[in-house]
Amino acid sequence: MSASAPAEQPSAKDVWSRTQQSVRGYTSLSLTGTDSADGSGPRATFLGELDGEPSEMSYEGDEVGHVTMRRISHDVYLKGDRTYWDSVDKDDPSLQGSSPPANRWIKVPESAFAQKDLSDLSAKSYIEAMGDTTDAKWGHLGDGTLTPETLDGRPAYKIVSADGDTRAWVTTDDTHDLLKVVDEAAGTDDLGTATFSRWNEKIAVPRPVGALDGGEMAPDPSPSGEATT
């Protein structure tokens, strides 16, 4: 009895086309990324629904400290450390002396966010670009090469762009979901590295307990408020 022939390896174009199809169907996910391709620098995370809520986004960097924002129903909550609030004061001197306590959840007044600001609290535009077949970068990733690899202990396909600047790892099943991206030519609003999981899961993002009402806070609040979890 002759041995069966090994399965033919799919092409980068076919796999990436299926990945983009999956990406266009994402409604929620978990994402962790950094600004630089080597994984250093400021770090961002996103968890939840791409179209708004519930969702949580956090950002951490040496200059801006650590800030986390949650969207629950129509409400926005924010928690920043002392470095974050000091950076806010520095950017807007009119706010000096009126920052909320560090490491406390604040319910942000509705008037503080325009619709554009709310869209900035989501990873949707970044994900949409990856699924766009006409995008200058992501639309042509399939023109590169594909090799089988193991990523964090699981089988994956690694796709490298023709110019070598962009690398993507995707699952080997029929969905070819995104696992990781490294982008040496990341734009201002892009990530240098990003890992993805929990595609289309119903992700719970709890409403913060004991949040202060940002619309009713008195000036010069004490910075020593006890952190909530």
N, C-alpha and C positions, 0 to 999 in steps of 0.2 A: 504494500500500500504506500503510495507516494505521499510525501509530506506536502501539506497545503502551502501555497505561496504566501509569503508575508503580505499583510495588508499594505496597499499603496499609501504612501504619505501624502496627505492633502497639500494643496498649494497655499502659499501665504495669502494670495488673493481670495481664494474660496473661504478660508478660515476667517480672515479679517472681515469679509463681507457678512458672514454670519454673526460675527461679534458685533458689528455695527447694527445689524438688525436687532440683536438682543439689547444693545445699549438704548436704542430708540424706544424699547418697551419698558425700560426701567421706570418704576414709580417710587422706589425707595432703595436705600442701600446704606452701607457704612463705608466711609472713606477716611484714610489717614494719609497726609502728605506733607512734604517739605518744599521750601522754595527752590532748593538747589538739587541738581541731579545726583550729588554724592550723599544726599540724605542729611546734610548739615543745614544750619540756619533755622529761621522761624518754622514752626510746625502748626498745621491746621488739621482739624478733624470735622467731619460732618456725619450725622446719624439721623435717619428718619426719612420723611416724605420729601421728595424733590419739589413737589408743587406747593410746599408751604408748611403745613403742620399736621401732626406734631413733628418737630425736628429740633436738633441741637447742633450748634456750630461753635467750635472753640478755636482760639488762636493764641500762640505763645511765642514770644521772641524777647531777646535781651532788652530792646528799646521800649517795647510796648507792654511788657509783662504778660500776664495771662488773663484772658477774658473768655467767658462762656455765655452764649445767648441761646435761649429756648423760645420756640414759638408753640404755644398751646392754644388751640381755638384761635381767637382773634387777639390774644394777649402775647406780649413779648417780655421776657424776663432776662435780666443781665446780671452777671456776677464778675467783678474784676478785682484783681489784687491791688496792692498799694502802688506798684509800679505802673499798672494800667491807668489808675485814676490820676497819678502824677503826670503821665503823658497826656491825658486829656486836658488837664489844667494848663500844661505847657502849650498845647496847640490852640487853646482858646482861653486867653488870660481873663476873660470876663467870668469864667467859671471858678477861678481860684478861690479856695476857701469854702466852696459849696459842694465838694465831691461827697458822694455817699460813703458809708463805711466800707472798708476793704473786706473782701471775701464774704459779702452779704448779698443775697439775691434781692434785686430791685425789680419791681413791676414798672416797666417803662411807660410813661404817659403816651397815649395814642398819638398826640400831636408831635412827638419827637421823631416819628418815622414817616417819610414819604413812601410811596409805593416802590420807588427805585431802591430805597434803603432796605425795604423788606426783601426784595429780590436778591440783594447782596448777602442775605443770611442763608442762602441756599447754594448747593453745588450744581444747580440745574444747568446753568449756562455752560459750565465746564463739561458736563456730561453730554449736553446737546451737541457741542462741537465735535466730540468723539464719535457721535453717531451720524454726523453730517457727511454724506458721500461727496459733497462738493467742497468741503473744507480743504484749504491749501495743504494742511499737514495730515490730518486724520483721514481725509478722503483718498490719500495715496499711499498709506502705510502698507497696503496689500501689494504694492509694487516691489516690496523688499523681499527678504528671505525668511524662511521658516525652518526652525529646528526643534525637535523634541527635547525637553529639559525637565528637571525636577525642581519645583519651587516650594520651599518650606515643606518638603516631604510628600508633595502630591504631583502627579504627572501634569505637565503643561506644555503648551506650544509657545515658543519664543519667536516673535516676529520683529525683525530689524528693518527699519526704513532703508531705502536705497542709498541715502546719504549717510546712514549710520548714526544720525542724531537722535532718533527716537526708537525706543524698544518697548514692546508690550508683551506681557505673558497672559495667556488665556487658557481656559479649561479645555480639556481634550474631548469632552462630550459634545453632543450635537449643538448645544447652545453656545459654546465657546465664549463663556462669560469672562469679563475682565477680571484679572487677578492683580496685575501690577503694571505700572507704566514708569519708565525712566526717560526723561526728556532733556537732552543736552541743550536744546534750543527753545526752552520754555519762554513764552511771552510774559508780559507784566502781570497778567491776570491768570496765568497758568501755574501748574505745579511742576517742580523738577522731578519729584518722585511722588507716586501715589499708589496705595494698595486699596483693594476693593473687596467687599464681602457682603453677605446678607442681601443679595439682590432680590427685590420685590417682596421681602419679608414685611410682615406687620410688626413694626418696631415700636416698642413702648418708650415714650419719653415723658417722665412724670412731671406734673406741675410742681414747682418748688413750694415747699412748706415754709410758712413764716416769712414770706417775702415782704419787704418794705414797699410802701406805695410811693413811687417816685414823684407823683404829682402832689403829694402832701408833705414832702420832707421839708423840714426847716433848714435854713442855712447853717453852715459850719457843723455838720453832724460829726459825732465822735468817730474816729477811725478805728476804734477798738471793739466794734461790735462783734459778737461771737458768730463764727461762721455757721451756716446751716448746711445740711447735707441733702 
